[in-house]
């Protein structure tokens, strides 16, 4: 079977990592409950920043956020390795800017992701991401972003949402914790 995964906020906890980084950079303490209540992907409003200020801070922070110690969600790497050892194809499809593609691939190798170059797609807009997912004819696709997930609901791919505060309005199957998903997938593919 073919499994596709977004990276940021699907396999790795990038937004929460950025939230803590912003606190340090801005010298401003913001309660984590505010982060968990955000109803949009962007996190800057929790710090009182405008959209323009938030975009600027995000863009200036990308090298640090993407390539330091951003934690993987518990169980995600084990699930990916289980899928690989079961003979399944794993694809990574991320909308990270194209200039980060090589470093992202190398970072994933260093983190021990089961990854091969031809199954790694990086540097596209959301609409292009959807076309890649369709063209790959994936059996399953996991993502957190409503703009991507909404456009895949009428396709043959089984879409599963990585639960986040900003996507709870979606009426799609969702995963909250990766460690329990392996059993669900194994029962479906047997």
N, C-alpha and C positions, 0 to 999 in steps of 0.2 A: 504494500500500500504506500501511497505518497502522503506525507505529512508536511504541511507548511507552517512556519512560525514567524511571526513578527518578533523583534528582539526587545526593543525598549518598552518597558512596562507590561511585557508579556512574559519574557524569560528573565529579564533583569529589572530590578526595582529602581529605575532611573529617576523618576519624578521625586520619590522620597529621598533618594540620595542627593538630588539637586536641592530639595527643600532644606536639608541640613547644611549643605554647602552655602546656600543663600544666607542662612542665619549667620554663618561665620563671616561671609563677605560683607554683609550689610550691618553687622553688629546689632542685629535685631532678633530678639527671642520671640518666636511665634509658636503657640501651642500646637502640638501634632494633631489634635482633634480638628483644628481649622483645616489642615491639609486633607484629612480624611473626609471632610465635608465638601471639598471643592467639586463643583459640578461642571468643570471644564478641564481640558487637558493641561492648559497653562497654569502655572503655580504662582505667578508674580503678584496676583491680586491679594494674596495672603500677606504680602509685605507692603501693600499700599502703593505698588508701582503701576504706572499706566501701561497700556499694551505696548507702546513704543519702548518704554524703559525696560519692560520685561523681556521683549524680544532682543534688545541690545545686551542685557545681562546674560540671557540664555546663550546667544551667539558667542559672547566673550568667554563663556564657561565650558564650551563643548569639549575642548581638548581634555580638560580635567575630568569632566563628567563621564565622557566616553571611555577613557583609557587609563583610569586609575583603579580604584577599588570598589566600583559599583557592585553591590551584591547581587548574586543570582537569587531568584526566588527558590525557597527550599523545595527540593524534590525535582526541580526543572531539569537539571543536568542528569540526574539518575533516570528520569523518564526518557530523555533523548538517547541516552546510552542503551536503555532497554529496547527502544524502538530500533536502534541501529543493530543491536545484537540479534533482533528478531528478523533481520533482513529487510526492513522497511527503508524507503528513501526519505531523507529529511532535507527540507528546503528552508532556507532563511531568506525572508523578503522584508527588507527594511527601507523606510523612506529617509534614512539618514542622508545628509548631503553627500553628493558624489565624491567630493574631495576627501571624505572620511572612509571610503570603501576599503582601500588597502589596509589601513590601520585597524579598521573594524574587523576585517577578516583575520589579521594577525593576532589581535587581542582575543578573538574567539578561540583560535588555535591554542594560545597561551593558557586560556581558561579551561582547556580540555573539552571543548564542544566537539561532538562528532560532526565534522564539517569537511566538505570538499568544495573546491573552487567553483566547479560547474553548477553546484546547487546553492550558490550564494548570490543574491541579487540585492544591490544597494544603489541608492542615489536617484530615486524616481519620485515623481509626485504621486499623490494618493490615487488618482485616476489611472496612472500607468501601473501602479502596484496591483490594482484590480485586474488589469489586462494580463499581467504576468501570472497571477494566480489562476486565472481562467485558462490561459495557454498551457500551463503546467498540468492541467487536469488533475489537481490534487483531490485526494479523498477527504482530507481534513485540513482545515486552516484555522489557526489560533491567532487572535489579535485583540487589542484593547480599544481600538479607535472606532467610534461610531461611524464616522464618515467612510471608513473602509468596509466595515461589517455590514452596514445598511445596503451597500451596492452588491453584496454577494448573496443576499438572502434568496434570490430566485435563480441560483446556479446549482449545478449538481454537487458542488463541494459542501461538505458538512462543516458549517461555521460554528466555532465555539469561542465564546467571549472570555478573555481573562478579566475577571471581575475587578472593576475600579469604580470609585465614587461617581465618576462622570459618565459611566455607561450603564448604570442600573436601570435606566428606562428601556433598554433593549430587551425585547422578549425573545431571547435566543438562549440555547444551552450555554451554561457558563461554568468556568472552573475558578474556584477560590483558592485552592491549594493544589499544587502539582503532585504532591506525594500520593494523593488518592486517585489521580486520573489514570494511572497505568492500568489498574484493575478494570476501570470502565472501558478503556480502549481495548484491552485484551478480550473482554467479554463480547464486544461488538465485532471484532475481526475474526473470531473463531467460527 
